[in-house]
């Protein structure tokens, strides 16, 4: 009887255990389904979820896989290398947010901030970062957070602010146009009087000159009074000619100012003659920029094709860039500004380059230079709107503005204007790789984004290299073999003279060639082949790229 009871009890216990296991499996299955759904929801949202240690180190313990879609980096990069996240934050932002984040999480248990993060293509994107400290049931503390890419939102807000400022600027220009028109009317009256009477004065002098010549021959008093008739006659001709030149120049300046300041009908485009636009801009600013500039070099190609656009707006951009170039030249320095223009068949676009030998700009300034209200001349009256408005005006033509600058050497702004008003240009900074070894050039191109290669041949010349670079203005770094048919040192000297703002990196298998310093000009970096492409990319990033 006891055996039967014992068996019955065991059977009941076994049945209860099976029911308990069944319920537990159901709960685990439901929990797994809930976790899968939650994971799916988190992965589908346009945010990156993560967890961090709450010990002040901010080390990542989990990062959702959506981070790879936004940054191009896998979650393991953030978890395996705890310095990876902070190393990719923009230096200006890092110095501010890291101390604030640690302090706020300690005192308030939460923190929200925005910063720029360098993604895999070497560009910076804006992130919104929210973190909160939580305590788990086991008593441990953790940080949970969410990252969101807000770059496009920032661009939209900036563009809206820029449009507002453009409207304000447009109203200012309209008012200025009315003032200039009134001033021009007042100036034109006396100028018209002078211009009308100068031919009369010239005719009078033509009549009087022979009489004075006879008088001078018969009256030696001219000589006794220190006057030479021939000198008086020559000076008079020069004075009349100078009056004519000056009155013509005043009329041209007034006309250009009126056209520059008056609003232009945005719906009406016309054929743009870029050489006339450049000359109009130079007429407006030449007297101002010559205060610091001793030499203005012009290289405008002949017979460039015309295109549909707004000449006045392009002139406004060129004028602004010329003034900026003049203001970048330190007092006492022999200033030089080059303005060049040509048509590039490969791009089907007209380009205008304005280059100076001023102070130059560092990487931080270049990254922000087209942002509204960003200025390095706040103390001297800069508003930070000139370049942002210029950027918008060129964008209206489906064009681009590129800026390449090196501290202490100067800056170059390049305007790209497509031949077809409906065409859209898309350019990226390029590294120009020069070597006779075609197989190594292929390896370089595999490891460097947007690399442009040149396999050196016996018939190549230095001017061939220069012509290629002028046809590819997106090139902003040269990487070259030191021992080529062209002679590496001679090519280096040529590049430094013709393209002073473009860094030149050299490499070679032979250390003696790298150590040979026969000229005063040295490359910006030296590599012994084989070299690490990661190191090369790091140096390229530190050197800075052209912004397009």
C-alpha positions, 0 to 999 in steps of 0.5 A, spaced: 500 500 500 505 504 501 509 503 495 502 504 491 502 511 495 509 513 494 508 511 486 502 515 486 506 521 489 512 521 484 507 520 479 504 527 481 510 530 482 513 528 475 506 531 472 507 537 476 514 538 474 513 537 467 507 542 467 512 547 470 517 546 465 512 546 460 510 553 463 517 555 463 518 554 456 512 558 454 515 563 458 522 563 455 519 562 448 514 569 449 520 572 452 524 570 446 519 573 442 518 579 446 526 580 445 526 579 438 520 584 437 524 589 441 530 588 437 527 588 431 524 595 433 530 598 435 534 595 429 528 599 424 528 605 428 533 611 425 537 611 432 543 607 435 541 604 441 547 602 446 549 601 453 555 604 457 559 602 463 557 607 469 564 608 472 566 614 469 570 611 463 564 611 458 566 604 455 561 601 451 558 594 453 553 594 447 552 598 440 546 596 436 548 594 428 544 600 426 551 604 427 554 601 421 549 604 416 550 611 419 557 611 420 560 605 416 563 602 422 561 596 425 559 595 433 565 591 434 569 597 433 566 601 438 566 595 443 573 592 442 577 599 442 574 604 447 578 610 445 575 609 438 568 613 439 572 619 442 578 619 437 572 620 432 569 626 435 571 633 432 576 636 436 573 642 438 566 638 440 570 633 444 574 638 449 567 640 451 562 635 451 566 629 454 567 633 461 560 635 461 557 628 460 561 625 465 559 631 470 552 631 468 551 623 468 554 623 475 550 629 478 543 629 474 543 621 471 542 624 464 545 628 459 543 630 452 548 633 447 550 634 439 557 633 436 560 632 430 563 625 428 568 623 423 565 617 419 568 612 414 568 616 408 572 621 412 567 627 413 563 629 419 556 628 421 552 631 426 550 626 432 544 627 437 547 623 443 542 622 449 544 618 455 541 616 462 543 612 468 539 606 470 539 601 476 538 594 475 534 589 480 541 586 482 543 593 484 548 595 479 548 601 475 549 602 467 548 607 462 543 606 456 543 611 450 541 613 443 545 616 438 541 619 432 544 622 425 541 629 425 546 632 419 540 633 415 536 636 420 542 641 421 542 642 414 535 644 413 535 649 419 542 652 416 539 653 409 532 656 412 537 661 416 541 662 410 535 664 405 532 668 411 539 672 411 539 672 403 532 675 403 535 681 408 541 682 404 536 682 398 532 688 401 539 691 403 541 691 396 535 694 393 535 700 398 543 700 396 541 700 389 536 706 390 541 710 394 547 708 388 542 711 383 541 717 386 548 718 387 550 716 380 545 721 378 548 727 382 555 724 379 553 723 372 551 731 371 558 733 372 562 727 369 557 729 363 559 736 363 567 734 363 566 729 358 562 733 353 567 739 354 573 735 353 573 734 346 572 742 346 578 743 350 582 738 345 580 742 339 581 749 343 588 746 344 589 744 337 588 751 335 592 755 340 598 750 340 601 753 333 600 760 336 604 758 342 609 755 338 610 762 334 610 766 340 615 761 344 620 762 338 619 770 338 619 771 345 625 768 349 622 770 355 619 763 356 626 760 357 628 766 362 622 764 366 624 756 366 618 754 361 620 750 355 614 750 350 615 743 348 614 741 355 608 745 356 605 742 350 607 735 351 604 736 358 597 739 356 596 733 351 597 728 357 593 732 362 587 732 357 588 725 355 588 723 363 582 727 364 578 723 358 581 716 362 579 719 369 572 721 366 571 714 363 573 710 369 568 714 373 562 713 369 564 705 368 565 705 376 558 708 377 555 703 372 558 697 375 556 699 382 549 700 380 548 694 376 552 690 382 547 693 388 540 693 384 536 687 385 536 682 379 530 678 376 531 671 379 526 668 373 530 672 367 537 668 366 541 671 360 548 669 357 554 669 361 560 672 359 565 670 364 571 674 362 566 680 362 563 678 369 571 678 372 573 685 369 566 688 372 568 685 379 575 687 378 573 694 376 569 695 383 574 692 388 581 694 384 582 700 388 580 697 395 584 690 394 591 694 391 592 697 398 595 690 400 596 687 393 602 689 389 600 684 384 594 682 381 595 676 376 590 674 370 589 668 366 583 668 363 582 663 357 580 666 350 573 664 347 570 660 353 563 658 352 557 662 354 552 659 359 545 661 362 545 664 368 545 671 372 552 675 371 550 680 377 550 674 382 556 671 379 560 678 379 557 678 387 561 672 389 567 674 385 567 680 388 566 677 395 572 672 394 577 678 392 575 682 398 576 676 402 583 674 399 585 682 400 583 681 407 587 675 408 594 678 406 598 680 413 600 688 413 607 689 410 607 682 406 607 683 398 600 681 397 599 677 390 592 675 388 591 670 382 585 670 378 584 664 373 578 662 368 578 656 363 573 651 361 574 644 363 571 639 357 571 633 362 567 636 367 563 641 361 564 646 366 567 653 367 571 654 373 574 660 376 580 660 381 582 666 386 588 664 389 592 669 394 598 668 398 595 670 405 595 667 412 591 661 410 586 657 414 587 651 418 582 645 418 577 647 423 576 654 419 575 650 412 570 645 415 566 651 418 567 656 412 561 656 409 556 656 415 552 662 416 555 667 421 561 663 422 567 668 421 574 669 424 573 677 423 568 678 428 572 684 432 573 687 425 566 687 423 565 680 419 558 678 419 560 671 417 554 671 411 559 673 405 561 666 404 555 662 406 551 667 401 556 666 395 555 658 396 548 659 395 548 663 389 553 658 386 548 653 388 543 656 384 547 655 378 548 648 380 555 649 381 560 648 386 565 652 390 571 649 393 576 651 398 584 649 399 588 652 404 594 652 408 596 656 414 602 661 412 601 659 404 595 662 402 588 660 400 585 658 393 577 658 392 575 655 385 568 656 382 565 650 378 559 653 373 556 647 369 555 649 362 548 646 362 544 649 367 540 643 369 546 639 370 549 637 377 556 637 378 559 632 383 566 632 385 570 629 391 577 631 393 582 626 389 589 624 391 594 624 384 599 618 384 605 618 380 609 612 379 612 608 373 610 602 376 603 600 374 602 594 379 603 599 385 599 604 382 593 599 382 594 597 389 594 604 391 588 606 388 585 599 391 587 602 398 585 610 397 578 613 395 578 617 389 585 616 387 587 618 380 593 615 377 599 617 372 603 611 369 610 615 368 613 614 361 619 616 357 616 621 353 612 624 359 614 632 361 613 636 367 608 640 363 604 634 361 603 633 369 602 640 370 596 640 364 593 634 367 593 637 374 590 643 371 584 639 368 583 636 374 582 641 379 579 637 385 586 634 386 589 636 392 594 632 394 600 629 390 603 622 392 609 620 388 615 616 387 622 619 388 626 615 383 622 616 376 624 617 369 621 625 370 627 625 376 623 626 383 626 632 385 625 636 379 618 634 379 617 636 386 620 643 385 616 644 379 610 642 383 612 646 389 612 652 384 606 651 380 601 649 385 604 651 392 598 650 396 598 642 394 601 638 399 606 633 396 608 626 399 614 622 396 616 615 397 621 610 395 624 603 396 631 606 397 633 610 403 639 614 400 634 617 395 629 619 401 635 622 404 638 626 398 636 634 400 639 637 394 634 643 393 631 647 398 624 644 397 622 638 401 616 634 400 610 635 406 611 627 408 616 622 406 615 614 406 619 608 405 616 603 401 613 598 403 609 603 407 602 602 411 596 605 407 593 606 414 599 611 416 598 614 409 591 615 410 592 618 417 597 623 415 592 625 409 587 626 414 591 630 419 594 635 413 587 636 411 583 636 404 580 641 399 573 642 401 568 641 395 
